[in-house]
Amino acid sequence: MSAETSAASGATSLPTRVAAVTGGAGGIGGAIVSALEATGHSVIVLDRAGDPPVDLADHAVTQNAAADLLRNEGRCDVLVHAAAAFDRAALPDLTPDGWRMMQAVNVESALWLAQVLVPGMAQRGFGRIVFIVSDTVWEPPAPDLLAYVASKATLVGIARTLARALGRNGITVNCVAPGLTPTPGAIADTPPEVFNQVRARQAIDRPLAPEDVAAAVAFLAGDAASAITGQTVCTNGGLVLR
């Protein structure tokens, strides 16, 4: 990363790191945005509810959003993929359109963004990529989460592959796997007793919060995590032990 020297003081300062957060208008995504801003990042939100809105299911729209980010900000140092489509369908009820939409938003958009943003990271010798996955990869709770769990497991595999491919360019690639977190979307989709049942199985007896995920992301995005890559950090209160 280039340094800038103040003529008056002779002090050297680093340019502000720029982070892109997909799903940054959501409960977990919003907490990630706040945590990154608190650690000195300039954060750009890529979200269908963002300003401007970004349809992550559309390949061209997604890559154009990444190109616009680079044109406007001049760089992107951190990519956090927190956006996720969440549609329920067990094997007999799967449809091609439903399956493809889930994979387009949850998996493919991360790849299209990385294609545009990684070259600049590699040129500067610094980059952080974090995928938000799910502890359901290791403990699928219901048959109708088939497409969702498959998409999150795919991201884990992509992270491991990219970690090996990009590490020598100073780019780390990791995942954070939340447990059942009471975001507005989860509350609307999940009966209250399910939250209590899941909490009873956690090693840590307290409700999870979006800030738990955000803290892990902020750590992985920073300099202190420079030796960590290809890993998945579970922020689920010890429900799943890996």
CYANA upper distance limits for C-alpha pairs under 8 A (distance plus 0.5 A):
  1 MET  CA     14 LEU  CA      7.96
  1 MET  CA    124 ARG  CA      5.77
  1 MET  CA    125 GLY  CA      7.36
  1 MET  CA    126 PHE  CA      7.60
  2 SER  CA     14 LEU  CA      7.42
  2 SER  CA     15 PRO  CA      7.98
  2 SER  CA    124 ARG  CA      8.27
  3 ALA  CA     12 THR  CA      6.80
  3 ALA  CA     13 SER  CA      6.40
  3 ALA  CA     14 LEU  CA      5.61
  3 ALA  CA     15 PRO  CA      7.47
  4 GLU  CA     12 THR  CA      6.15
  4 GLU  CA     13 SER  CA      6.00
  4 GLU  CA     14 LEU  CA      6.86
  4 GLU  CA     15 PRO  CA      7.93
  5 THR  CA     10 GLY  CA      6.43
  5 THR  CA     11 ALA  CA      6.14
  5 THR  CA     12 THR  CA      4.97
  5 THR  CA     13 SER  CA      6.87
  6 SER  CA     10 GLY  CA      5.60
  6 SER  CA     11 ALA  CA      6.01
  6 SER  CA     12 THR  CA      6.97
  6 SER  CA     13 SER  CA      8.31
  7 ALA  CA     11 ALA  CA      8.42
 16 THR  CA     40 GLY  CA      7.44
 16 THR  CA     41 HIS  CA      6.67
 16 THR  CA     42 SER  CA      7.20
 17 ARG  CA     40 GLY  CA      7.85
 17 ARG  CA     41 HIS  CA      5.60
 17 ARG  CA     42 SER  CA      6.76
 17 ARG  CA     76 CYS  CA      7.68
 17 ARG  CA     77 ASP  CA      6.32
 17 ARG  CA     78 VAL  CA      8.11
 18 VAL  CA     41 HIS  CA      6.05
 18 VAL  CA     42 SER  CA      5.28
 18 VAL  CA     43 VAL  CA      6.38
 18 VAL  CA     44 ILE  CA      8.04
 18 VAL  CA     73 GLU  CA      8.06
 18 VAL  CA     75 ARG  CA      7.11
 18 VAL  CA     76 CYS  CA      5.43
 18 VAL  CA     77 ASP  CA      5.85
 18 VAL  CA     78 VAL  CA      6.87
 19 ALA  CA     36 LEU  CA      8.20
 19 ALA  CA     41 HIS  CA      6.81
 19 ALA  CA     42 SER  CA      6.60
 19 ALA  CA     43 VAL  CA      5.27
 19 ALA  CA     44 ILE  CA      6.66
 19 ALA  CA     76 CYS  CA      6.38
 19 ALA  CA     77 ASP  CA      6.37
 19 ALA  CA     78 VAL  CA      4.88
 19 ALA  CA     79 LEU  CA      6.29
 19 ALA  CA     80 VAL  CA      7.96
 20 ALA  CA     43 VAL  CA      6.31
 20 ALA  CA     44 ILE  CA      5.30
 20 ALA  CA     45 VAL  CA      6.46
 20 ALA  CA     46 LEU  CA      7.39
 20 ALA  CA     76 CYS  CA      7.49
 20 ALA  CA     78 VAL  CA      6.68
 20 ALA  CA     79 LEU  CA      5.45
 20 ALA  CA     80 VAL  CA      6.66
 21 VAL  CA     29 GLY  CA      7.56
 21 VAL  CA     32 ILE  CA      8.30
 21 VAL  CA     33 VAL  CA      7.41
 21 VAL  CA     43 VAL  CA      7.58
 21 VAL  CA     44 ILE  CA      6.76
 21 VAL  CA     45 VAL  CA      5.57
 21 VAL  CA     46 LEU  CA      6.42
 21 VAL  CA     79 LEU  CA      6.65
 21 VAL  CA     80 VAL  CA      5.27
 21 VAL  CA     81 HIS  CA      6.45
 21 VAL  CA     82 ALA  CA      7.27
 22 THR  CA     29 GLY  CA      7.70
 22 THR  CA     45 VAL  CA      6.45
 22 THR  CA     46 LEU  CA      5.01
 22 THR  CA     47 ASP  CA      6.11
 22 THR  CA     80 VAL  CA      6.88
 22 THR  CA     81 HIS  CA      5.49
 22 THR  CA     82 ALA  CA      5.81
 22 THR  CA     83 ALA  CA      5.61
 23 GLY  CA     29 GLY  CA      5.75
 23 GLY  CA     30 GLY  CA      8.22
 23 GLY  CA     45 VAL  CA      7.64
 23 GLY  CA     46 LEU  CA      6.79
 23 GLY  CA     47 ASP  CA      5.44
 23 GLY  CA     48 ARG  CA      8.29
 23 GLY  CA     81 HIS  CA      7.67
 23 GLY  CA     82 ALA  CA      5.64
 23 GLY  CA     83 ALA  CA      4.35
 23 GLY  CA     84 ALA  CA      7.71
 24 GLY  CA     28 ILE  CA      8.12
 24 GLY  CA     29 GLY  CA      4.51
 24 GLY  CA     30 GLY  CA      5.33
 24 GLY  CA     31 ALA  CA      8.49
 24 GLY  CA     32 ILE  CA      7.78
 24 GLY  CA     33 VAL  CA      6.75
 24 GLY  CA     45 VAL  CA      5.67
 24 GLY  CA     46 LEU  CA      7.04
 24 GLY  CA     47 ASP  CA      6.74
 24 GLY  CA     50 GLY  CA      8.32
 24 GLY  CA     82 ALA  CA      7.63
 24 GLY  CA     83 ALA  CA      7.91
 25 ALA  CA     29 GLY  CA      6.56
 25 ALA  CA     30 GLY  CA      5.84
 25 ALA  CA     45 VAL  CA      7.73
 25 ALA  CA     47 ASP  CA      6.90
 25 ALA  CA     49 ALA  CA      6.85
 25 ALA  CA     50 GLY  CA      6.97
 26 GLY  CA     30 GLY  CA      5.85
 27 GLY  CA     31 ALA  CA      6.93
 27 GLY  CA    183 THR  CA      5.78
 27 GLY  CA    184 PRO  CA      7.20
 27 GLY  CA    185 GLY  CA      8.34
 27 GLY  CA    210 PRO  CA      7.02
 28 ILE  CA     32 ILE  CA      6.81
 28 ILE  CA     82 ALA  CA      7.96
 28 ILE  CA    183 THR  CA      7.56
 28 ILE  CA    210 PRO  CA      5.19
 28 ILE  CA    211 GLU  CA      7.87
 28 ILE  CA    213 VAL  CA      7.54
 28 ILE  CA    214 ALA  CA      7.64
 29 GLY  CA     33 VAL  CA      6.76
 29 GLY  CA     82 ALA  CA      6.24
 29 GLY  CA     83 ALA  CA      7.86
 29 GLY  CA    214 ALA  CA      8.44
 30 GLY  CA     34 SER  CA      6.84
 31 ALA  CA     35 ALA  CA      6.68
 31 ALA  CA    210 PRO  CA      6.36
 31 ALA  CA    211 GLU  CA      6.16
 31 ALA  CA    213 VAL  CA      8.48
 31 ALA  CA    214 ALA  CA      6.16
 32 ILE  CA     36 LEU  CA      6.62
 32 ILE  CA    210 PRO  CA      8.41
 32 ILE  CA    211 GLU  CA      7.85
 32 ILE  CA    213 VAL  CA      7.86
 32 ILE  CA    214 ALA  CA      4.86
 32 ILE  CA    215 ALA  CA      8.10
 32 ILE  CA    217 VAL  CA      7.45
 32 ILE  CA    218 ALA  CA      7.87
 33 VAL  CA     37 GLU  CA      6.64
 33 VAL  CA     43 VAL  CA      6.98
 33 VAL  CA     45 VAL  CA      8.35
 33 VAL  CA    214 ALA  CA      8.43
 34 SER  CA     38 ALA  CA      6.58
 35 ALA  CA     39 THR  CA      6.92
 35 ALA  CA    211 GLU  CA      8.38
 35 ALA  CA    214 ALA  CA      6.43
 35 ALA  CA    215 ALA  CA      7.15
 35 ALA  CA    218 ALA  CA      6.65
 36 LEU  CA     40 GLY  CA      7.05
 36 LEU  CA     41 HIS  CA      5.93
 36 LEU  CA     42 SER  CA      8.27
 36 LEU  CA     43 VAL  CA      7.66
 36 LEU  CA    218 ALA  CA      6.23
 37 GLU  CA     41 HIS  CA      5.32
 37 GLU  CA     42 SER  CA      6.67
 37 GLU  CA     43 VAL  CA      7.03
 39 THR  CA    218 ALA  CA      7.89
 44 ILE  CA     69 LEU  CA      8.20
 45 VAL  CA     50 GLY  CA      6.88
 45 VAL  CA     51 ASP  CA      8.43
 46 LEU  CA     50 GLY  CA      6.74
 46 LEU  CA     53 PRO  CA      7.74
 46 LEU  CA     54 VAL  CA      6.33
 46 LEU  CA     65 ALA  CA      8.13
 47 ASP  CA     53 PRO  CA      6.29
 47 ASP  CA     54 VAL  CA      5.60
 47 ASP  CA     55 ASP  CA      7.49
 47 ASP  CA     56 LEU  CA      7.84
 47 ASP  CA     83 ALA  CA      7.89
 48 ARG  CA     53 PRO  CA      4.91
 48 ARG  CA     54 VAL  CA      5.08
 48 ARG  CA     55 ASP  CA      5.77
 48 ARG  CA     56 LEU  CA      7.79
 49 ALA  CA     53 PRO  CA      5.85
 49 ALA  CA     54 VAL  CA      7.99
 50 GLY  CA     54 VAL  CA      7.30
 54 VAL  CA     61 VAL  CA      7.26
 54 VAL  CA     62 THR  CA      7.28
 54 VAL  CA     65 ALA  CA      7.58
 55 ASP  CA     61 VAL  CA      6.87
 55 ASP  CA     62 THR  CA      7.23
 56 LEU  CA     61 VAL  CA      7.52
 56 LEU  CA     62 THR  CA      5.91
 56 LEU  CA    104 ALA  CA      7.81
 56 LEU  CA    105 VAL  CA      5.91
 56 LEU  CA    109 SER  CA      6.17
 57 ALA  CA     62 THR  CA      8.16
 57 ALA  CA    101 MET  CA      7.00
 57 ALA  CA    104 ALA  CA      5.49
 57 ALA  CA    105 VAL  CA      5.29
 57 ALA  CA    109 SER  CA      7.26
 58 ASP  CA     62 THR  CA      6.58
 58 ASP  CA    104 ALA  CA      8.06
 58 ASP  CA    109 SER  CA      8.39
 59 HIS  CA     63 GLN  CA      6.78
 59 HIS  CA    109 SER  CA      7.36
 59 HIS  CA    112 TRP  CA      7.33
 60 ALA  CA     64 ASN  CA      6.50
 61 VAL  CA     65 ALA  CA      6.61
 62 THR  CA     66 ALA  CA      7.00
 62 THR  CA    109 SER  CA      7.00
 62 THR  CA    112 TRP  CA      7.25
 62 THR  CA    113 LEU  CA      7.13
 63 GLN  CA     67 ALA  CA      6.73
 63 GLN  CA    112 TRP  CA      6.36
 63 GLN  CA    113 LEU  CA      6.35
 63 GLN  CA    116 VAL  CA      7.23
 64 ASN  CA     68 ASP  CA      6.54
 65 ALA  CA     69 LEU  CA      6.67
 66 ALA  CA     70 LEU  CA      6.93
 66 ALA  CA    113 LEU  CA      6.43
 66 ALA  CA    116 VAL  CA      6.80
 66 ALA  CA    117 LEU  CA      7.35
 67 ALA  CA     71 ARG  CA      6.67
 67 ALA  CA    116 VAL  CA      7.25
 68 ASP  CA     72 ASN  CA      6.51
 69 LEU  CA     73 GLU  CA      6.24
 69 LEU  CA     74 GLY  CA      7.97
 69 LEU  CA     75 ARG  CA      8.14
 69 LEU  CA     76 CYS  CA      8.17
 70 LEU  CA     74 GLY  CA      5.28
 70 LEU  CA     75 ARG  CA      5.67
 70 LEU  CA     76 CYS  CA      7.13
 70 LEU  CA    117 LEU  CA      8.33
 71 ARG  CA     75 ARG  CA      8.46
 75 ARG  CA    120 GLY  CA      7.34
 76 CYS  CA    117 LEU  CA      6.94
 76 CYS  CA    120 GLY  CA      7.80
 76 CYS  CA    121 MET  CA      7.53
 77 ASP  CA    121 MET  CA      6.49
 77 ASP  CA    126 PHE  CA      7.31
 77 ASP  CA    127 GLY  CA      5.53
 77 ASP  CA    128 ARG  CA      6.91
 78 VAL  CA    127 GLY  CA      6.34
 78 VAL  CA    128 ARG  CA      5.17
 78 VAL  CA    129 ILE  CA      6.33
 78 VAL  CA    130 VAL  CA      8.48
 78 VAL  CA    221 ALA  CA      7.13
 79 LEU  CA    114 ALA  CA      8.25
 79 LEU  CA    128 ARG  CA      6.80
 79 LEU  CA    129 ILE  CA      5.28
 79 LEU  CA    130 VAL  CA      6.84
 80 VAL  CA    129 ILE  CA      6.34
 80 VAL  CA    130 VAL  CA      5.25
 80 VAL  CA    131 PHE  CA      6.38
 80 VAL  CA    132 ILE  CA      8.02
 81 HIS  CA    110 ALA  CA      6.72
 81 HIS  CA    129 ILE  CA      8.46
 81 HIS  CA    130 VAL  CA      6.83
 81 HIS  CA    131 PHE  CA      5.37
 81 HIS  CA    132 ILE  CA      6.53
 82 ALA  CA    131 PHE  CA      6.96
 82 ALA  CA    132 ILE  CA      5.56
 82 ALA  CA    133 VAL  CA      8.48
 83 ALA  CA    105 VAL  CA      7.61
 83 ALA  CA    106 ASN  CA      7.02
 84 ALA  CA    102 MET  CA      8.16
 84 ALA  CA    105 VAL  CA      6.63
 84 ALA  CA    106 ASN  CA      5.42
 85 ALA  CA    101 MET  CA      8.21
 85 ALA  CA    102 MET  CA      6.00
 85 ALA  CA    105 VAL  CA      6.67
 85 ALA  CA    106 ASN  CA      6.76
 85 ALA  CA    148 TYR  CA      8.22
 86 PHE  CA    102 MET  CA      7.61
 86 PHE  CA    148 TYR  CA      6.79
 87 ASP  CA     98 GLY  CA      8.14
 87 ASP  CA    102 MET  CA      8.00
 87 ASP  CA    145 LEU  CA      8.07
 87 ASP  CA    147 ALA  CA      8.39
 87 ASP  CA    148 TYR  CA      7.79
 88 ARG  CA    144 ASP  CA      5.48
 88 ARG  CA    145 LEU  CA      5.96
 88 ARG  CA    146 LEU  CA      8.20
 88 ARG  CA    147 ALA  CA      8.27
 88 ARG  CA    148 TYR  CA      8.35
 89 ALA  CA     93 ASP  CA      5.87
 89 ALA  CA     94 LEU  CA      6.03
 89 ALA  CA    143 PRO  CA      8.14
 89 ALA  CA    144 ASP  CA      4.81
 89 ALA  CA    145 LEU  CA      6.87
 89 ALA  CA    146 LEU  CA      7.34
 89 ALA  CA    147 ALA  CA      7.91
 90 ALA  CA     94 LEU  CA      6.75
 90 ALA  CA    143 PRO  CA      5.70
 90 ALA  CA    144 ASP  CA      4.30
 90 ALA  CA    145 LEU  CA      7.23
 90 ALA  CA    146 LEU  CA      6.61
 91 LEU  CA    143 PRO  CA      8.02
 91 LEU  CA    144 ASP  CA      7.83
 91 LEU  CA    146 LEU  CA      7.72
 94 LEU  CA     98 GLY  CA      7.35
 94 LEU  CA     99 TRP  CA      7.25
 95 THR  CA     99 TRP  CA      6.60
 96 PRO  CA    100 ARG  CA      6.53
 97 ASP  CA    101 MET  CA      6.54
 98 GLY  CA    102 MET  CA      6.82
 99 TRP  CA    103 GLN  CA      6.89
 99 TRP  CA    147 ALA  CA      6.69
100 ARG  CA    104 ALA  CA      6.39
101 MET  CA    105 VAL  CA      6.78
102 MET  CA    106 ASN  CA      6.33
102 MET  CA    107 VAL  CA      8.35
102 MET  CA    147 ALA  CA      7.29
102 MET  CA    148 TYR  CA      7.39
102 MET  CA    151 SER  CA      7.73
103 GLN  CA    107 VAL  CA      5.62
103 GLN  CA    108 GLU  CA      6.73
103 GLN  CA    147 ALA  CA      8.28
103 GLN  CA    151 SER  CA      6.35
104 ALA  CA    108 GLU  CA      5.26
104 ALA  CA    109 SER  CA      6.58
105 VAL  CA    109 SER  CA      6.09
106 ASN  CA    110 ALA  CA      7.92
106 ASN  CA    151 SER  CA      6.61
106 ASN  CA    152 LYS  CA      7.81
107 VAL  CA    111 LEU  CA      7.48
107 VAL  CA    151 SER  CA      6.60
107 VAL  CA    152 LYS  CA      8.10
107 VAL  CA    154 THR  CA      7.66
107 VAL  CA    155 LEU  CA      6.74
108 GLU  CA    112 TRP  CA      6.85
109 SER  CA    113 LEU  CA      6.64
110 ALA  CA    114 ALA  CA      6.63
111 LEU  CA    115 GLN  CA      6.64
112 TRP  CA    116 VAL  CA      7.28
113 LEU  CA    117 LEU  CA      6.62
114 ALA  CA    118 VAL  CA      5.79
115 GLN  CA    119 PRO  CA      7.97
117 LEU  CA    121 MET  CA      7.24
118 VAL  CA    122 ALA  CA      6.60
118 VAL  CA    127 GLY  CA      8.04
119 PRO  CA    123 GLN  CA      6.67
120 GLY  CA    124 ARG  CA      6.80
121 MET  CA    125 GLY  CA      6.51
121 MET  CA    126 PHE  CA      5.85
121 MET  CA    127 GLY  CA      5.46
121 MET  CA    169 ASN  CA      8.30
121 MET  CA    170 GLY  CA      8.46
121 MET  CA    171 ILE  CA      7.54
122 ALA  CA    126 PHE  CA      6.87
122 ALA  CA    127 GLY  CA      7.59
122 ALA  CA    166 LEU  CA      8.31
122 ALA  CA    169 ASN  CA      5.47
122 ALA  CA    170 GLY  CA      7.29
122 ALA  CA    171 ILE  CA      7.45
123 GLN  CA    169 ASN  CA      8.20
125 GLY  CA    169 ASN  CA      5.78
125 GLY  CA    170 GLY  CA      5.31
125 GLY  CA    171 ILE  CA      7.61
126 PHE  CA    169 ASN  CA      7.47
126 PHE  CA    170 GLY  CA      5.20
126 PHE  CA    171 ILE  CA      5.93
127 GLY  CA    170 GLY  CA      6.72
127 GLY  CA    171 ILE  CA      4.71
127 GLY  CA    172 THR  CA      6.83
128 ARG  CA    171 ILE  CA      6.08
128 ARG  CA    172 THR  CA      5.61
128 ARG  CA    173 VAL  CA      6.68
128 ARG  CA    220 LEU  CA      7.91
128 ARG  CA    221 ALA  CA      5.97
128 ARG  CA    222 GLY  CA      8.46
129 ILE  CA    171 ILE  CA      7.95
129 ILE  CA    172 THR  CA      6.68
129 ILE  CA    173 VAL  CA      5.19
129 ILE  CA    174 ASN  CA      6.89
129 ILE  CA    221 ALA  CA      8.04
130 VAL  CA    173 VAL  CA      6.34
130 VAL  CA    174 ASN  CA      5.46
130 VAL  CA    175 CYS  CA      5.78
130 VAL  CA    176 VAL  CA      7.60
130 VAL  CA    217 VAL  CA      7.41
130 VAL  CA    220 LEU  CA      7.99
130 VAL  CA    221 ALA  CA      8.15
131 PHE  CA    155 LEU  CA      7.40
131 PHE  CA    156 VAL  CA      8.42
131 PHE  CA    159 ALA  CA      8.08
131 PHE  CA    173 VAL  CA      8.44
131 PHE  CA    174 ASN  CA      6.90
131 PHE  CA    175 CYS  CA      5.10
131 PHE  CA    176 VAL  CA      6.84
132 ILE  CA    175 CYS  CA      6.19
132 ILE  CA    176 VAL  CA      5.49
132 ILE  CA    177 ALA  CA      6.45
132 ILE  CA    178 PRO  CA      8.06
133 VAL  CA    152 LYS  CA      5.45
133 VAL  CA    153 ALA  CA      7.91
133 VAL  CA    155 LEU  CA      7.45
133 VAL  CA    156 VAL  CA      7.80
133 VAL  CA    175 CYS  CA      6.86
133 VAL  CA    176 VAL  CA      6.44
133 VAL  CA    177 ALA  CA      5.23
133 VAL  CA    178 PRO  CA      7.52
134 SER  CA    149 VAL  CA      8.11
134 SER  CA    152 LYS  CA      6.79
134 SER  CA    176 VAL  CA      7.99
134 SER  CA    177 ALA  CA      4.72
134 SER  CA    178 PRO  CA      5.80
134 SER  CA    179 GLY  CA      7.05
135 ASP  CA    139 GLU  CA      7.06
135 ASP  CA    177 ALA  CA      5.76
135 ASP  CA    178 PRO  CA      6.53
135 ASP  CA    179 GLY  CA      6.15
135 ASP  CA    234 CYS  CA      7.30
135 ASP  CA    236 ASN  CA      7.81
135 ASP  CA    240 VAL  CA      7.23
136 THR  CA    140 PRO  CA      4.97
136 THR  CA    141 PRO  CA      7.03
136 THR  CA    149 VAL  CA      6.72
136 THR  CA    179 GLY  CA      8.29
137 VAL  CA    149 VAL  CA      6.03
137 VAL  CA    150 ALA  CA      8.01
137 VAL  CA    152 LYS  CA      7.12
137 VAL  CA    153 ALA  CA      6.14
138 TRP  CA    240 VAL  CA      7.78
139 GLU  CA    240 VAL  CA      7.93
140 PRO  CA    145 LEU  CA      7.92
140 PRO  CA    149 VAL  CA      7.48
141 PRO  CA    145 LEU  CA      8.12
142 ALA  CA    146 LEU  CA      8.35
145 LEU  CA    149 VAL  CA      6.44
146 LEU  CA    150 ALA  CA      6.59
147 ALA  CA    151 SER  CA      6.64
148 TYR  CA    152 LYS  CA      6.90
149 VAL  CA    153 ALA  CA      6.62
150 ALA  CA    154 THR  CA      6.63
151 SER  CA    155 LEU  CA      6.98
152 LYS  CA    156 VAL  CA      7.09
153 ALA  CA    157 GLY  CA      7.07
154 THR  CA    158 ILE  CA      6.71
155 LEU  CA    159 ALA  CA      6.54
155 LEU  CA    175 CYS  CA      8.50
156 VAL  CA    160 ARG  CA      6.90
156 VAL  CA    175 CYS  CA      7.15
156 VAL  CA    232 THR  CA      7.93
157 GLY  CA    161 THR  CA      6.78
158 ILE  CA    162 LEU  CA      6.53
159 ALA  CA    163 ALA  CA      6.38
159 ALA  CA    173 VAL  CA      6.02
159 ALA  CA    174 ASN  CA      6.38
159 ALA  CA    175 CYS  CA      7.49
159 ALA  CA    230 GLY  CA      6.22
159 ALA  CA    231 GLN  CA      8.35
160 ARG  CA    164 ARG  CA      7.15
160 ARG  CA    173 VAL  CA      7.82
160 ARG  CA    174 ASN  CA      8.13
160 ARG  CA    229 THR  CA      8.33
160 ARG  CA    230 GLY  CA      4.92
160 ARG  CA    231 GLN  CA      7.70
161 THR  CA    165 ALA  CA      6.88
161 THR  CA    230 GLY  CA      8.14
162 LEU  CA    166 LEU  CA      6.25
162 LEU  CA    167 GLY  CA      8.43
162 LEU  CA    173 VAL  CA      7.05
162 LEU  CA    230 GLY  CA      8.26
163 ALA  CA    167 GLY  CA      6.10
163 ALA  CA    171 ILE  CA      8.02
163 ALA  CA    172 THR  CA      6.39
163 ALA  CA    173 VAL  CA      5.53
163 ALA  CA    174 ASN  CA      8.07
163 ALA  CA    229 THR  CA      6.29
163 ALA  CA    230 GLY  CA      5.56
164 ARG  CA    230 GLY  CA      8.04
166 LEU  CA    170 GLY  CA      7.54
166 LEU  CA    171 ILE  CA      6.02
166 LEU  CA    172 THR  CA      7.58
167 GLY  CA    171 ILE  CA      5.63
167 GLY  CA    172 THR  CA      6.43
167 GLY  CA    229 THR  CA      8.29
172 THR  CA    226 SER  CA      7.58
172 THR  CA    228 ILE  CA      7.43
172 THR  CA    229 THR  CA      5.48
172 THR  CA    230 GLY  CA      7.89
173 VAL  CA    229 THR  CA      5.75
173 VAL  CA    230 GLY  CA      6.12
173 VAL  CA    231 GLN  CA      8.20
174 ASN  CA    220 LEU  CA      8.05
174 ASN  CA    228 ILE  CA      8.18
174 ASN  CA    229 THR  CA      5.97
174 ASN  CA    230 GLY  CA      5.59
174 ASN  CA    231 GLN  CA      5.59
174 ASN  CA    232 THR  CA      6.45
174 ASN  CA    233 VAL  CA      8.48
175 CYS  CA    230 GLY  CA      8.14
175 CYS  CA    231 GLN  CA      6.70
175 CYS  CA    232 THR  CA      4.98
175 CYS  CA    233 VAL  CA      6.75
176 VAL  CA    213 VAL  CA      7.48
176 VAL  CA    216 ALA  CA      7.57
176 VAL  CA    217 VAL  CA      7.49
176 VAL  CA    232 THR  CA      5.94
176 VAL  CA    233 VAL  CA      5.23
176 VAL  CA    234 CYS  CA      6.35
176 VAL  CA    235 THR  CA      7.51
177 ALA  CA    213 VAL  CA      8.35
177 ALA  CA    232 THR  CA      7.16
177 ALA  CA    233 VAL  CA      6.47
177 ALA  CA    234 CYS  CA      5.05
177 ALA  CA    235 THR  CA      6.43
177 ALA  CA    236 ASN  CA      7.89
178 PRO  CA    213 VAL  CA      6.79
178 PRO  CA    234 CYS  CA      6.41
178 PRO  CA    235 THR  CA      5.27
178 PRO  CA    236 ASN  CA      5.82
179 GLY  CA    208 LEU  CA      7.87
179 GLY  CA    234 CYS  CA      8.03
179 GLY  CA    235 THR  CA      6.76
179 GLY  CA    236 ASN  CA      4.60
179 GLY  CA    237 GLY  CA      7.97
179 GLY  CA    239 LEU  CA      8.02
180 LEU  CA    186 ALA  CA      8.24
180 LEU  CA    195 PHE  CA      7.60
180 LEU  CA    198 VAL  CA      7.87
180 LEU  CA    208 LEU  CA      7.67
180 LEU  CA    236 ASN  CA      7.73
181 THR  CA    186 ALA  CA      7.46
181 THR  CA    207 PRO  CA      8.06
181 THR  CA    208 LEU  CA      5.78
181 THR  CA    209 ALA  CA      6.21
181 THR  CA    210 PRO  CA      7.14
182 PRO  CA    186 ALA  CA      6.14
182 PRO  CA    187 ILE  CA      6.13
182 PRO  CA    195 PHE  CA      8.41
182 PRO  CA    207 PRO  CA      8.49
182 PRO  CA    208 LEU  CA      7.60
182 PRO  CA    209 ALA  CA      7.17
182 PRO  CA    210 PRO  CA      8.34
183 THR  CA    187 ILE  CA      6.55
183 THR  CA    209 ALA  CA      8.35
183 THR  CA    210 PRO  CA      7.69
184 PRO  CA    188 ALA  CA      6.68
185 GLY  CA    189 ASP  CA      6.81
186 ALA  CA    190 THR  CA      6.27
187 ILE  CA    191 PRO  CA      7.71
187 ILE  CA    192 PRO  CA      7.97
190 THR  CA    194 VAL  CA      7.18
190 THR  CA    195 PHE  CA      8.18
191 PRO  CA    195 PHE  CA      7.83
192 PRO  CA    196 ASN  CA      7.31
193 GLU  CA    197 GLN  CA      6.68
194 VAL  CA    198 VAL  CA      6.63
195 PHE  CA    199 ARG  CA      6.60
196 ASN  CA    200 ALA  CA      6.67
197 GLN  CA    201 ARG  CA      7.24
198 VAL  CA    202 GLN  CA      7.14
198 VAL  CA    239 LEU  CA      8.28
199 ARG  CA    205 ASP  CA      6.86
199 ARG  CA    206 ARG  CA      7.26
199 ARG  CA    207 PRO  CA      7.08
200 ALA  CA    205 ASP  CA      7.47
201 ARG  CA    239 LEU  CA      6.50
202 GLN  CA    236 ASN  CA      7.91
202 GLN  CA    237 GLY  CA      5.87
202 GLN  CA    238 GLY  CA      5.74
202 GLN  CA    239 LEU  CA      4.82
203 ALA  CA    237 GLY  CA      6.33
203 ALA  CA    238 GLY  CA      5.26
203 ALA  CA    239 LEU  CA      6.71
204 ILE  CA    237 GLY  CA      5.42
204 ILE  CA    238 GLY  CA      6.84
205 ASP  CA    237 GLY  CA      8.01
206 ARG  CA    237 GLY  CA      8.34
208 LEU  CA    212 ASP  CA      7.37
208 LEU  CA    236 ASN  CA      7.49
208 LEU  CA    237 GLY  CA      7.67
209 ALA  CA    213 VAL  CA      7.92
210 PRO  CA    214 ALA  CA      6.83
211 GLU  CA    215 ALA  CA      6.47
212 ASP  CA    216 ALA  CA      7.20
212 ASP  CA    235 THR  CA      6.89
213 VAL  CA    217 VAL  CA      6.84
213 VAL  CA    235 THR  CA      6.56
214 ALA  CA    218 ALA  CA      6.58
215 ALA  CA    219 PHE  CA      6.76
216 ALA  CA    220 LEU  CA      6.76
216 ALA  CA    233 VAL  CA      8.02
216 ALA  CA    235 THR  CA      8.20
217 VAL  CA    221 ALA  CA      6.56
218 ALA  CA    222 GLY  CA      6.91
219 PHE  CA    224 ALA  CA      7.54
219 PHE  CA    225 ALA  CA      6.95
220 LEU  CA    224 ALA  CA      8.12
220 LEU  CA    225 ALA  CA      5.70
220 LEU  CA    226 SER  CA      8.37
220 LEU  CA    228 ILE  CA      8.16
221 ALA  CA    225 ALA  CA      7.59
222 GLY  CA    226 SER  CA      7.87
234 CYS  CA    238 GLY  CA      8.33
234 CYS  CA    240 VAL  CA      8.10
236 ASN  CA    240 VAL  CA      7.54
